Amino acid sequence: MAEVIGDALPLAGAAVLQVRVDYAFTLVLERDDDAYEVRIEQGFEFVGSGGAVHALDPEADPVGLGPALGCARTVVVTARAFSDGRLEMVFGDGSVIRVPVSDDYEGWTLTGPGGLLVVAGPGRRLTGWTPR
């Protein structure tokens, strides 16, 4: 059964254990022995802990994603999914990831324990499936 998830995602306090780079940028997180993944499949903004702003694109040269690797070994302070499909994650070191709306395809997804799935779909649509 599909339902829209509220704006607060269940990631506060989750540690970033891995950062994966392919044609997407994926954060592998863990909190209380529960595993989560946030996969970003479009251009996004990374604000480093020092305040430098970087426009990044996982489909471009992967070397360009270097600044966002700073998320590794940090902890999520807040993670918000907006009803139009935007995502904002704030980390313990002060860095921030902001993913804009995608009108053409799925911009990002969150997977988690018990079948948790949140998808920022095309056309400003945020859909989620929560564990039963």
Backbone bond lengths (Angstrom), bond angles and torsions (degrees), N, CA, C in turn:
res aa  C-N    CA-C-N  psi(-1)  N-CA   C-N-CA  omega(-1)  CA-C   N-CA-C  phi
1 M - - - 1.444 - - 1.525 108.86 -
2 A 1.307 118.03 126.39 1.461 122.60 -178.15 1.520 110.27 -91.97
3 E 1.322 115.41 141.38 1.452 120.86 174.26 1.522 108.02 -151.39
4 V 1.299 115.93 155.26 1.458 120.07 179.72 1.517 108.78 -79.16
5 I 1.325 116.00 134.32 1.453 122.64 178.70 1.524 108.44 -83.99
6 G 1.324 117.20 146.23 1.459 121.26 174.99 1.519 110.72 -65.77
7 D 1.317 117.15 175.58 1.455 118.86 -171.71 1.519 114.17 -73.66
8 A 1.326 120.66 -24.69 1.457 121.41 179.57 1.529 109.32 -87.07
9 L 1.328 116.17 119.92 1.461 120.92 177.00 1.529 108.60 -88.41
10 P 1.325 118.40 151.94 1.472 121.62 -173.97 1.532 113.23 -80.82
11 L 1.320 116.98 52.29 1.462 120.38 -175.06 1.528 114.08 -115.57
12 A 1.326 118.64 -5.64 1.464 120.33 -179.31 1.526 109.44 -58.59
13 G 1.323 115.92 128.92 1.453 121.90 -178.80 1.510 114.86 87.93
14 A 1.334 117.58 -4.31 1.464 120.75 179.13 1.528 109.99 -76.58
15 A 1.322 115.89 135.24 1.459 121.78 178.56 1.527 109.79 -88.52
16 V 1.324 116.07 138.47 1.465 121.12 176.27 1.525 107.32 -83.89
17 L 1.332 116.67 107.55 1.462 121.97 -177.61 1.513 112.89 -87.71
18 Q 1.340 116.27 -33.72 1.461 121.38 -177.86 1.510 110.08 -145.25
19 V 1.324 114.47 154.32 1.461 121.85 168.71 1.521 105.16 -125.15
20 R 1.327 116.56 125.53 1.471 121.74 -179.40 1.520 109.23 -112.29
21 V 1.322 114.49 140.13 1.456 120.07 178.59 1.525 108.62 -126.73
22 D 1.323 116.73 122.07 1.455 123.15 167.95 1.521 104.88 -136.05
23 Y 1.308 119.37 -116.42 1.462 119.90 170.96 1.524 110.13 -94.97
24 A 1.306 114.58 14.02 1.459 123.70 174.83 1.521 107.24 -141.52
25 F 1.329 115.45 171.92 1.462 122.72 176.93 1.520 105.81 -118.93
26 T 1.336 117.53 116.21 1.453 121.45 -173.13 1.524 110.76 -119.91
27 L 1.326 115.39 132.08 1.458 122.06 173.42 1.523 107.96 -102.96
28 V 1.324 116.68 127.37 1.453 122.89 176.26 1.527 106.12 -103.90
29 L 1.338 115.67 120.53 1.464 121.17 -172.65 1.526 111.48 -123.69
30 E 1.341 114.85 158.48 1.454 119.55 175.65 1.530 109.65 -144.23
31 R 1.332 113.93 139.14 1.466 120.99 174.65 1.525 107.95 -147.39
32 D 1.308 116.43 127.06 1.470 121.42 178.82 1.530 112.03 50.86
33 D 1.315 116.57 45.23 1.472 123.86 179.89 1.528 113.96 65.54
34 D 1.317 118.00 10.30 1.467 121.65 174.32 1.522 108.83 -100.04
35 A 1.327 116.67 135.84 1.462 122.38 -178.92 1.526 110.12 -101.61
36 Y 1.329 114.96 141.91 1.466 122.96 178.41 1.526 108.33 -135.25
37 E 1.315 116.34 153.76 1.460 121.49 171.25 1.519 109.17 -135.57
38 V 1.331 115.46 134.32 1.456 122.08 172.18 1.523 105.83 -115.27
39 R 1.329 116.24 117.05 1.467 122.11 -177.95 1.527 108.46 -112.24
40 I 1.340 115.72 118.78 1.465 121.86 -179.34 1.524 107.63 -104.63
41 E 1.332 116.70 121.41 1.461 121.60 -173.14 1.516 113.41 -113.26
42 Q 1.320 117.34 20.04 1.466 120.45 -179.71 1.523 108.43 -148.22
43 G 1.305 115.92 177.65 1.452 120.54 176.87 1.520 110.74 -61.26
44 F 1.337 116.20 145.48 1.459 121.21 179.84 1.516 109.35 -149.09
45 E 1.315 115.09 170.26 1.457 121.66 179.23 1.524 108.97 -108.87
46 F 1.328 115.14 133.20 1.455 120.68 174.34 1.516 108.11 -118.88
47 V 1.322 116.17 125.11 1.459 122.04 175.51 1.521 106.22 -106.23
48 G 1.329 116.59 114.60 1.454 120.83 -178.07 1.511 112.48 -70.39
49 S 1.317 116.52 167.71 1.464 121.37 -177.93 1.523 112.16 -61.87
50 G 1.322 117.27 -22.95 1.466 121.36 176.76 1.511 113.69 -88.89
51 G 1.345 117.65 -1.98 1.457 121.79 177.60 1.513 115.51 99.12
52 A 1.336 118.30 -6.84 1.469 120.55 178.39 1.524 110.00 -67.12
53 V 1.331 116.25 133.56 1.465 122.09 -178.30 1.527 108.87 -102.09
54 H 1.344 115.67 131.10 1.462 121.99 -178.81 1.523 109.61 -126.13
55 A 1.331 116.88 127.73 1.462 121.78 171.84 1.525 106.39 -90.08
56 L 1.335 117.18 118.11 1.457 121.86 -173.25 1.527 110.64 -121.34
57 D 1.336 114.64 150.79 1.459 119.97 -179.81 1.522 109.29 -139.46
58 P 1.340 118.03 112.32 1.457 120.01 -178.11 1.524 114.29 -64.38
59 E 1.325 118.60 -22.08 1.456 120.33 179.06 1.518 112.45 -80.84
60 A 1.318 117.98 -14.84 1.461 122.04 178.10 1.528 108.53 -83.64
61 D 1.307 117.13 -164.92 1.452 122.89 178.70 1.532 109.63 -56.69
62 P 1.339 118.94 123.00 1.459 120.57 -176.76 1.526 113.82 -62.22
63 V 1.310 118.04 -21.96 1.462 120.49 178.10 1.527 110.52 -61.27
64 G 1.313 117.03 -30.62 1.457 121.62 179.78 1.516 113.85 -65.20
65 L 1.330 117.17 -16.86 1.466 120.87 179.25 1.523 112.48 -81.56
66 G 1.318 117.10 -1.81 1.461 122.36 -176.97 1.514 115.66 -45.44
67 P 1.330 119.79 -47.85 1.467 118.61 -178.39 1.532 113.58 -57.23
68 A 1.327 117.23 -34.88 1.463 120.41 -177.14 1.524 112.84 -74.74
69 L 1.319 117.43 -12.51 1.459 119.54 176.30 1.527 111.06 -64.25
70 G 1.329 116.15 -15.91 1.457 120.99 176.21 1.517 113.40 -62.88
71 C 1.330 117.77 -12.75 1.470 120.80 176.72 1.527 111.51 -70.03
72 A 1.328 116.67 -24.56 1.462 119.77 -179.10 1.524 109.53 -59.94
73 R 1.303 115.04 141.08 1.471 123.35 177.44 1.527 113.55 68.17
74 T 1.321 116.48 21.95 1.462 120.46 173.82 1.524 108.48 -111.12
75 V 1.308 116.11 -179.19 1.464 122.35 179.33 1.519 108.12 -124.66
76 V 1.317 116.52 141.55 1.460 121.67 177.25 1.530 108.93 -74.80
77 V 1.324 115.61 127.94 1.464 120.89 174.95 1.519 109.29 -90.09
78 T 1.333 116.64 -50.75 1.471 122.03 175.46 1.517 109.43 -141.28
79 A 1.316 115.29 151.74 1.465 122.22 173.35 1.517 106.58 -142.03
80 R 1.332 115.43 123.92 1.464 120.59 -177.45 1.515 110.40 -126.86
81 A 1.311 115.25 133.24 1.458 122.63 172.03 1.517 106.88 -109.01
82 F 1.313 116.27 124.12 1.461 121.03 -179.52 1.523 109.32 -90.79
83 S 1.312 116.48 153.55 1.461 120.89 -175.23 1.526 113.39 -61.69
84 D 1.336 117.83 -21.14 1.461 119.72 177.86 1.527 112.59 -88.23
85 G 1.340 117.96 1.88 1.455 121.24 176.22 1.518 115.21 103.30
86 R 1.315 118.44 -2.63 1.473 119.76 177.04 1.526 109.67 -72.56
87 L 1.334 115.33 157.13 1.460 122.25 177.26 1.516 108.63 -133.00
88 E 1.335 116.35 139.12 1.460 120.86 172.89 1.515 108.27 -136.73
89 M 1.342 115.03 126.74 1.459 121.95 177.79 1.519 108.66 -123.23
90 V 1.329 116.96 130.05 1.463 122.62 177.68 1.526 107.48 -113.58
91 F 1.333 115.54 134.97 1.455 121.67 -175.62 1.524 111.43 -110.35
92 G 1.317 115.81 161.91 1.449 122.51 -175.82 1.512 115.04 -59.54
93 D 1.324 117.86 -25.23 1.464 120.07 178.96 1.526 111.99 -87.04
94 G 1.334 116.86 2.86 1.463 121.45 179.78 1.509 114.41 94.11
95 S 1.322 118.72 -6.44 1.461 120.52 178.33 1.525 110.07 -73.93
96 V 1.335 115.44 159.49 1.467 122.07 -174.96 1.521 109.35 -140.67
97 I 1.317 116.55 139.84 1.469 122.67 168.97 1.514 106.77 -112.83
98 R 1.346 115.75 130.73 1.467 121.84 174.98 1.525 108.60 -125.75
99 V 1.320 115.59 122.37 1.461 121.36 178.19 1.520 107.39 -109.33
100 P 1.345 117.16 123.27 1.464 119.32 -178.44 1.528 112.05 -78.77
101 V 1.289 115.48 177.64 1.464 123.58 175.75 1.528 109.13 -66.19
102 S 1.316 115.95 144.66 1.462 121.14 171.78 1.515 108.35 -118.39
103 D 1.323 116.15 124.18 1.462 120.12 177.94 1.522 112.60 -89.61
104 D 1.354 117.15 -11.36 1.456 120.18 -171.71 1.531 115.42 -108.15
105 Y 1.330 117.78 -28.04 1.464 119.15 -176.39 1.529 109.30 -159.34
106 E 1.337 116.13 -177.82 1.456 120.70 179.46 1.527 109.16 -70.92
107 G 1.329 116.69 116.51 1.453 120.79 -177.20 1.515 113.45 -78.85
108 W 1.317 117.10 -36.44 1.460 121.82 179.88 1.513 110.28 -158.82
109 T 1.337 115.63 158.69 1.460 121.79 175.78 1.528 109.15 -138.66
110 L 1.311 114.86 151.28 1.462 122.72 172.70 1.513 107.50 -122.80
111 T 1.327 116.73 128.72 1.459 121.06 172.17 1.520 108.07 -120.07
112 G 1.333 115.65 150.65 1.449 119.76 -178.57 1.512 112.02 -158.72
113 P 1.319 115.65 -170.67 1.460 120.60 -174.24 1.530 113.02 -65.34
114 G 1.320 114.88 151.13 1.458 120.81 174.95 1.512 114.37 68.40
115 G 1.331 117.90 19.06 1.458 120.72 179.40 1.510 114.64 89.24
116 L 1.340 117.64 11.86 1.466 120.11 176.55 1.524 109.48 -58.01
117 L 1.320 116.36 129.58 1.467 122.27 177.27 1.522 108.58 -148.37
118 V 1.325 115.61 126.47 1.457 122.01 174.06 1.516 106.46 -125.57
119 V 1.328 116.59 130.17 1.453 122.04 -177.13 1.521 109.24 -127.47
120 A 1.340 115.37 126.30 1.462 120.73 171.92 1.514 106.28 -91.05
121 G 1.313 115.72 96.36 1.455 121.30 -174.59 1.511 112.79 -85.57
122 P 1.317 115.44 172.17 1.458 119.86 178.53 1.527 110.93 -65.02
123 G 1.298 115.34 156.04 1.455 119.67 176.72 1.505 113.73 75.90
124 R 1.332 116.45 30.67 1.474 121.17 176.03 1.522 112.34 59.93
125 R 1.317 114.58 47.48 1.461 120.33 -176.63 1.533 109.60 -120.05
126 L 1.298 117.25 126.86 1.467 122.46 175.22 1.515 107.55 -114.64
127 T 1.330 115.78 122.35 1.451 120.91 -177.71 1.512 108.60 -128.29
128 G 1.322 116.50 144.50 1.452 119.57 179.71 1.507 112.50 -142.76
129 W 1.312 114.31 151.91 1.444 122.95 173.39 1.505 105.77 -122.56
130 T 1.317 116.36 125.37 1.460 120.28 -177.25 1.526 109.56 -103.65
131 P 1.332 115.85 152.90 1.467 118.89 177.32 1.519 110.47 -61.22
132 R 1.289 116.14 148.72 1.478 120.61 177.85 1.495 109.88 -85.95
